[in-house]
């Protein structure tokens, strides 16, 4: 029985002690040097596997600089057991999104393609249940001239903090009607139906914790009961720099974030660079989690 179920307290306490004892103390502990993500060595996979077990994420550091090659995230993902890209409607034709400032997309309400801040969220929180995003690779070709810092926190740490405060918060956030994301409408046509589901759930294939969440408030419908409202407020209060489990990092050229869709945010940034080339990151989103045993891939 999973440690994430409330009636399995003994397993939870054992898992909790191990998780807290191994969780990194700073963003610097997430960084692993990689020669080339397109061709990982066994030793590199071993280092990556350790970080995933500790924090569900890592930041790889390479000497690739401003190399513009989408095979960097694609081939990296293949070696981590990630096979099915999410073909969201704003991704490039190959399923990997080029994140850069695109004024036309901002006018349509898509903040990731702007220089504005991004509130805390997990990717694909509006996706259908059978298309949940479980892993993300974010590779930096060029950072912004100033700003663009990511906040990062493992959802398992937020789960612990919520459960320790009040187990009823977990019960409320696991309810199948906990959070409804409104339909997306453009020019009077619905491009995505409304999606209702839990914040926390168990990934059936792996028995791992999955989280769908957004800190945005516009049109989000939370289940109308007292405990859910209290849980949502407490969760929002955990997502700040005073939380010791929240890390901050600005990806530099050649660096990349690989994660099991951890909670993340982004500060606003300035894209005024002398060479005229703006911030560019590649984003690959997958339906699978990173394999639990990288040694066999």
C-alpha positions in Angstrom: 0.0 0.0 0.0 1.3 3.4 -0.9 2.9 5.7 1.7 0.9 8.5 0.1 -2.4 7.1 1.3 -3.6 8.5 4.6 -4.4 5.1 6.2 -0.8 3.9 5.8 0.8 6.0 8.5 3.7 3.6 9.3 4.9 3.5 5.7 4.5 7.3 5.4 6.6 7.9 8.5 9.4 5.7 7.2 9.3 7.2 3.8 9.1 10.8 5.3 12.2 10.3 7.4 14.2 9.0 4.4 13.0 11.8 2.2 13.8 14.6 4.6 17.2 13.1 5.4 18.3 13.0 1.8 16.7 16.1 0.3 19.2 18.7 -1.0 20.0 21.7 1.1 20.5 24.1 -1.8 20.1 24.4 -5.6 23.9 23.8 -6.0 23.4 20.2 -4.8 21.1 19.7 -7.8 23.8 20.4 -10.4 25.6 17.5 -12.1 28.2 18.0 -14.8 27.4 16.2 -18.1 29.6 16.1 -21.2 26.8 15.8 -23.6 23.1 15.1 -22.8 22.7 13.5 -26.2 25.1 10.7 -25.2 25.0 10.0 -21.5 27.7 7.8 -19.9 26.9 5.1 -17.3 28.5 7.2 -14.6 26.5 10.2 -15.5 23.3 8.2 -15.4 24.2 6.9 -12.0 24.7 10.5 -10.7 21.4 11.6 -12.2 19.6 8.6 -10.7 20.7 9.6 -7.2 19.4 13.1 -7.6 16.0 11.9 -8.9 15.6 9.7 -5.9 16.5 12.6 -3.6 14.5 15.5 -5.2 12.7 14.3 -8.4 14.9 16.8 -10.4 18.4 17.8 -11.4 20.2 20.6 -13.3 22.7 19.3 -15.8 25.7 21.5 -16.6 27.4 21.2 -20.0 30.0 23.1 -22.1 27.6 23.2 -25.1 27.1 26.9 -24.8 24.5 28.4 -27.1 24.2 25.3 -29.3 20.8 25.4 -31.0 20.0 21.7 -31.3 16.7 20.2 -30.2 18.3 16.8 -30.1 19.8 17.9 -26.8 16.5 17.5 -24.9 15.1 14.9 -27.2 18.0 12.4 -27.0 18.5 13.1 -23.3 14.9 12.2 -22.7 15.1 9.0 -24.7 18.0 7.8 -22.5 15.9 8.5 -19.3 13.0 6.4 -20.4 10.9 9.3 -21.8 9.2 8.3 -25.1 5.9 10.2 -25.5 6.1 13.9 -26.0 3.0 16.0 -25.3 2.0 17.6 -28.6 0.4 20.7 -27.1 -1.1 23.1 -29.6 1.7 25.7 -29.1 4.6 23.3 -29.4 6.8 23.2 -32.5 6.0 20.6 -35.2 8.4 18.2 -33.6 6.7 18.3 -30.2 9.5 20.3 -28.5 8.6 23.9 -27.7 11.0 26.9 -28.4 10.3 29.2 -25.5 11.1 32.7 -26.5 9.3 36.0 -26.5 6.5 35.9 -29.1 4.2 39.0 -28.9 1.5 37.3 -30.9 1.2 34.5 -28.4 1.2 36.9 -25.4 -1.8 38.6 -27.0 -3.6 35.3 -26.9 -2.9 35.0 -23.2 0.1 32.6 -23.3 2.5 34.0 -20.6 5.4 31.5 -21.2 6.0 33.3 -24.5 6.4 36.7 -22.8 8.9 38.3 -20.5 6.4 38.4 -17.7 6.6 36.4 -14.5 5.1 32.9 -14.3 3.3 32.0 -11.1 3.9 28.6 -9.4 2.5 25.7 -11.4 3.1 22.2 -12.7 3.1 21.8 -16.5 0.0 20.6 -18.1 -2.3 21.1 -15.1 -5.1 21.6 -17.7 -4.5 18.3 -19.6 -6.9 15.4 -19.7 -6.3 12.6 -17.2 -4.8 10.3 -19.8 -2.4 13.0 -20.9 -0.9 14.2 -17.6 2.6 15.6 -17.8 4.9 13.6 -15.6 8.3 14.7 -16.8 9.8 17.9 -18.2 13.2 18.8 -19.8 14.0 22.5 -20.1 17.2 23.2 -21.9 18.7 26.7 -22.0 20.3 27.9 -25.2 20.4 31.6 -24.1 19.3 33.1 -20.8 17.8 36.5 -20.6 20.0 39.5 -20.2 18.5 40.0 -16.7 16.0 38.0 -14.6 14.2 34.8 -15.6 15.0 33.0 -12.4 13.2 29.7 -11.8 11.7 28.7 -8.4 11.8 24.9 -8.0 10.3 22.6 -5.3 9.6 18.9 -5.3 5.9 18.2 -4.9 6.7 15.4 -2.4 8.1 18.1 0.0 4.9 20.1 -0.3 2.9 16.9 0.3 4.9 16.3 3.5 4.4 19.9 4.8 0.6 19.7 4.1 0.2 16.3 5.6 2.2 17.3 8.7 0.0 20.4 9.2 -3.3 18.6 8.7 -3.9 15.2 7.0 -7.4 16.5 6.0 -5.6 18.9 3.6 -4.3 15.9 1.7 -7.7 14.2 1.7 -9.2 17.4 0.3 -6.6 17.9 -2.4 -6.9 14.2 -3.5 -10.6 14.6 -4.1 -11.5 14.0 -7.8 -13.3 17.4 -7.9 -10.7 19.4 -6.0 -9.7 21.7 -8.9 -11.4 22.7 -12.1 -9.5 24.5 -14.9 -11.9 26.4 -17.2 -12.2 25.7 -20.9 -9.9 27.6 -23.2 -11.7 29.7 -25.7 -10.3 31.6 -28.7 -12.4 33.6 -31.1 -15.5 32.1 -29.7 -14.4 28.5 -30.2 -13.4 26.1 -27.4 -9.9 24.9 -28.0 -9.7 22.9 -24.8 -12.5 21.6 -22.6 -12.7 22.3 -18.9 -10.7 19.8 -16.8 -11.7 18.7 -13.3 -9.5 16.6 -11.1 -7.4 16.2 -8.0 -4.3 18.2 -7.1 -2.5 15.1 -5.7 -3.0 11.6 -7.2 -1.1 8.4 -7.5 0.5 7.5 -10.8 -0.9 4.0 -11.3 2.0 2.8 -13.5 4.7 3.7 -10.9 2.8 4.2 -7.6 4.4 7.6 -7.4 2.9 10.9 -6.4 1.6 13.2 -9.2 0.6 16.8 -8.7 -1.4 19.2 -10.9 -1.5 22.7 -9.6 -1.5 26.4 -10.6 -1.3 29.5 -8.4 -3.3 31.5 -11.0 -6.6 32.6 -9.7 -8.4 33.7 -12.8 -11.5 31.4 -13.3 -10.0 28.6 -11.3 -12.8 26.7 -9.5 -11.9 25.0 -6.2 -14.2 22.5 -4.6 -16.5 24.6 -2.4 -15.9 23.3 1.1 -14.0 24.7 4.1 -11.1 22.2 4.3 -10.3 22.6 0.6 -10.2 26.4 0.9 -7.9 26.1 3.9 -5.7 23.6 2.1 -5.4 25.8 -0.9 -4.4 28.8 1.2 -1.9 26.8 3.2 -0.4 25.4 0.0 0.0 28.9 -1.5 1.7 30.0 1.6 4.3 27.3 1.3 5.4 28.6 -2.1 7.9 31.3 -1.1 11.6 31.8 -0.6 11.3 31.4 3.1 10.4 27.7 2.6 13.8 25.9 2.9 12.7 23.3 0.4 12.2 25.9 -2.4 15.3 26.4 -4.6 16.0 29.3 -7.0 18.2 29.1 -10.1 18.7 30.9 -13.4 19.6 28.4 -16.2 22.7 29.4 -18.1 23.6 28.5 -21.7 24.2 24.8 -21.9 22.4 24.0 -18.7 19.1 22.1 -18.4 16.4 21.2 -15.9 15.3 17.6 -15.9 12.4 16.8 -13.5 9.4 14.7 -12.8 7.2 17.8 -13.4 8.1 19.6 -10.2 6.4 22.8 -9.1 8.2 25.8 -10.7 7.9 29.5 -11.2 9.7 32.2 -13.2 10.5 35.8 -12.5 10.0 38.5 -15.1 13.1 39.2 -17.3 14.7 41.7 -19.6 15.6 40.5 -23.1 17.6 43.5 -24.3 20.9 42.0 -25.3 23.7 43.6 -27.3 23.7 40.9 -30.0 19.9 41.2 -30.5 19.4 37.5 -29.7 16.9 37.0 -26.9 16.2 34.3 -24.3 15.7 30.8 -25.8 14.9 27.6 -24.1 13.7 24.3 -25.4 10.9 22.6 -23.5 10.0 18.9 -23.8 7.1 17.6 -21.9 6.4 13.8 -21.5 3.6 11.5 -20.3 6.1 9.2 -18.5 8.2 9.8 -15.4 12.0 9.4 -15.6 12.8 5.7 -15.3 13.4 4.5 -11.8 16.4 2.5 -13.1 18.5 4.4 -15.5 21.2 1.7 -15.5 19.1 -0.5 -17.8 18.3 2.1 -20.4 
